[in-house]
């Protein structure tokens, strides 16, 4: 028969009632539907560790800049 009781690690991991918004990084209730700080819907996306939204947006900007640069390069090569 298997042990159905949660382990000490499980209890420690799930003991917190708060988490962090995946969009703004602020601390929120772990079962929140919407972040009270930024207003984004966070249902089932609450993180246990604080995220770095600035780092994520920098990478998005970098991706956009690269795509635009590639499009411009492609157009430049086509019209030569």
GUKE-642432 format. One record per residue: x, z, y of N, C-alpha, C, O in turn; chain; residue number from 1. Coordinates in steps of 0.1 Angstrom, whole numbers, plus 5000, padded with zeros to 4 digits. Layout:
<nodes>
NODE  n.c1  n.c3  n.c2  ca.c1  ca.c3  ca.c2  c.c1  c.c3  c.c2  o.c1  o.c3  o.c2  ch    i
NODE     X     Z     Y      X      Z      Y     X     Z     Y     X     Z     Y   A  NUM
...
</nodes>
This chain:
<nodes>
NODE  n.c1  n.c3  n.c2  ca.c1  ca.c3  ca.c2  c.c1  c.c3  c.c2  o.c1  o.c3  o.c2  ch    i
NODE  5008  5000  4988   5000   5000   5000  5009  5000  5012  5019  5007  5013   A    1
NODE  5005  4992  5022   5013   4991   5034  5010  5002  5044  4998  5007  5044   A    2
NODE  5019  5006  5052   5017   5015   5062  5011  5009  5074  5017  5000  5080   A    3
NODE  4999  5013  5078   4991   5006   5088  4993  5013  5102  4988  5009  5112   A    4
NODE  5000  5024  5102   5003   5032   5114  5013  5024  5123  5022  5018  5118   A    5
NODE  5011  5025  5136   5021   5019   5145  5034  5026  5145  5035  5038  5143   A    6
NODE  5045  5019  5146   5058   5025   5146  5061  5031  5159  5054  5029  5169   A    7
NODE  5071  5039  5160   5075   5046   5172  5079  5035  5183  5076  5037  5195   A    8
NODE  5085  5024  5178   5088   5014   5188  5076  5007  5193  5075  5004  5205   A    9
NODE  5066  5005  5185   5053   4999   5190  5046  5009  5200  5041  5004  5210   A   10
NODE  5046  5021  5197   5040   5031   5206  5047  5031  5219  5041  5032  5230   A   11
NODE  5060  5030  5219   5068   5030   5232  5065  5017  5239  5064  5018  5252   A   12
NODE  5065  5006  5232   5063   4993   5239  5049  4992  5245  5048  4986  5256   A   13
NODE  5039  4997  5238   5025   4995   5243  5019  5007  5250  5007  5007  5253   A   14
NODE  5027  5017  5253   5022   5029   5259  5019  5027  5274  5010  5034  5279   A   15
NODE  5026  5018  5281   5024   5016   5295  5010  5010  5297  5005  5001  5289   A   16
NODE  5003  5014  5308   4991   5008   5311  4992  4998  5323  4982  4992  5327   A   17
NODE  5004  4996  5327   5007   4986   5338  5016  4976  5333  5024  4978  5324   A   18
NODE  5016  4965  5340   5025   4954   5337  5028  4947  5351  5026  4953  5361   A   19
NODE  5033  4935  5350   5037   4928   5363  5030  4914  5363  5029  4907  5353   A   20
NODE  5026  4911  5375   5020   4898   5377  5030  4887  5375  5041  4887  5380   A   21
NODE  5026  4877  5367   5036   4866   5364  5038  4857  5376  5047  4849  5376   A   22
NODE  5029  4858  5386   5030   4849   5398  5037  4855  5409  5046  4849  5415   A   23
NODE  5034  4868  5412   5040   4874   5424  5050  4885  5420  5058  4890  5428   A   24
NODE  5049  4890  5408   5059   4900   5403  5055  4914  5406  5062  4924  5403   A   25
NODE  5043  4917  5413   5039   4930   5416  5033  4937  5404  5028  4931  5395   A   26
NODE  5034  4950  5404   5029   4958   5393  5014  4959  5394  5008  4961  5404   A   27
NODE  5008  4956  5382   4993   4956   5381  4989  4962  5368  4997  4965  5360   A   28
NODE  4976  4965  5367   4970   4971   5355  4972  4960  5344  4969  4948  5346   A   29
NODE  4976  4964  5332   4979   4954   5322  4967  4946  5316  4969  4936  5309   A   30
NODE  4955  4951  5319   4943   4944   5315  4936  4937  5326  4924  4934  5325   A   31
NODE  4943  4935  5337   4937   4930   5349  4933  4915  5347  4940  4908  5339   A   32
NODE  4922  4911  5353   4918   4897   5352  4924  4889  5363  4928  4877  5362   A   33
NODE  4925  4896  5375   4931   4889   5387  4940  4899  5394  4938  4911  5394   A   34
NODE  4951  4893  5399   4961   4902   5406  4955  4906  5419  4951  4897  5427   A   35
NODE  4955  4919  5422   4950   4923   5435  4960  4920  5447  4956  4921  5459   A   36
NODE  4972  4916  5444   4982   4914   5454  4982  4899  5459  4981  4896  5471   A   37
NODE  4982  4890  5449   4983   4876   5453  4970  4868  5450  4968  4857  5455   A   38
NODE  4960  4874  5442   4948   4868   5440  4947  4858  5428  4937  4853  5425   A   39
NODE  4959  4856  5422   4959   4847   5411  4953  4853  5398  4953  4865  5396   A   40
NODE  4946  4844  5390   4941   4849   5377  4952  4851  5368  4960  4842  5365   A   41
NODE  4953  4863  5362   4964   4867   5353  4959  4871  5339  4967  4877  5332   A   42
NODE  4947  4869  5336   4941   4873   5324  4950  4868  5312  4953  4856  5311   A   43
NODE  4954  4877  5304   4963   4875   5292  4976  4869  5295  4983  4864  5287   A   44
NODE  4981  4871  5308   4994   4866   5312  5003  4877  5318  5014  4875  5323   A   45
NODE  4998  4890  5318   5005   4901   5324  5018  4903  5316  5018  4904  5304   A   46
NODE  5029  4904  5323   5042   4906   5317  5046  4921  5316  5041  4929  5325   A   47
NODE  5053  4924  5306   5058   4938   5305  5070  4941  5314  5073  4952  5317   A   48
NODE  5078  4930  5317   5089   4932   5326  5087  4924  5339  5080  4914  5339   A   49
NODE  5093  4929  5349   5092   4922   5362  5098  4909  5362  5109  4907  5357   A   50
NODE  5091  4899  5367   5096   4885   5367  5102  4882  5381  5100  4890  5390   A   51
NODE  5109  4871  5382   5115   4867   5394  5108  4854  5399  5112  4843  5396   A   52
NODE  5096  4856  5407   5089   4844   5411  5098  4835  5420  5096  4823  5421   A   53
NODE  5107  4841  5428   5115   4833   5437  5124  4823  5428  5126  4812  5432   A   54
NODE  5130  4828  5418   5138   4820   5409  5130  4809  5403  5136  4798  5401   A   55
NODE  5118  4812  5399   5110   4801   5393  5106  4790  5403  5107  4779  5400   A   56
NODE  5104  4794  5416   5100   4784   5426  5112  4776  5430  5111  4764  5433   A   57
NODE  5124  4782  5429   5136   4774   5432  5138  4763  5422  5141  4752  5425   A   58
NODE  5136  4767  5410   5137   4757   5399  5127  4746  5400  5129  4734  5397   A   59
NODE  5115  4749  5405   5104   4739   5407  5108  4730  5418  5107  4718  5418   A   60
NODE  5114  4736  5429   5118   4728   5440  5129  4719  5436  5130  4707  5440   A   61
NODE  5138  4724  5428   5150   4716   5424  5145  4704  5415  5150  4693  5417   A   62
NODE  5135  4707  5407   5129   4696   5399  5123  4685  5408  5125  4673  5405   A   63
NODE  5115  4689  5418   5109   4680   5427  5119  4672  5434  5118  4660  5435   A   64
NODE  5130  4678  5439   5140   4671   5446  5147  4661  5437  5150  4650  5441   A   65
NODE  5150  4665  5425   5156   4656   5415  5147  4644  5412  5152  4632  5412   A   66
NODE  5134  4646  5410   5125   4635   5407  5124  4625  5419  5125  4613  5417   A   67
NODE  5123  4631  5431   5122   4622   5443  5135  4615  5445  5135  4603  5448   A   68
NODE  5146  4621  5442   5159   4615   5443  5161  4603  5433  5166  4592  5437   A   69
NODE  5156  4605  5421   5157   4595   5411  5147  4583  5415  5151  4572  5413   A   70
NODE  5136  4586  5420   5127   4575   5424  5133  4567  5435  5133  4555  5435   A   71
NODE  5139  4574  5445   5146   4567   5456  5157  4559  5451  5159  4547  5456   A   72
NODE  5165  4564  5442   5176   4557   5436  5171  4544  5429  5177  4534  5430   A   73
NODE  5161  4546  5421   5155   4535   5414  5150  4524  5423  5152  4512  5421   A   74
NODE  5143  4528  5434   5138   4518   5444  5150  4511  5451  5150  4499  5454   A   75
NODE  5160  4519  5454   5172   4513   5460  5179  4502  5451  5183  4492  5456   A   76
NODE  5180  4505  5439   5186   4496   5429  5177  4483  5428  5182  4472  5426   A   77
NODE  5164  4485  5428   5154   4474   5426  5154  4464  5438  5153  4452  5436   A   78
NODE  5156  4469  5450   5156   4461   5462  5169  4456  5467  5170  4452  5478   A   79
NODE  5179  4457  5459   5193   4452   5463  5194  4438  5461  5204  4432  5464   A   80
</nodes>
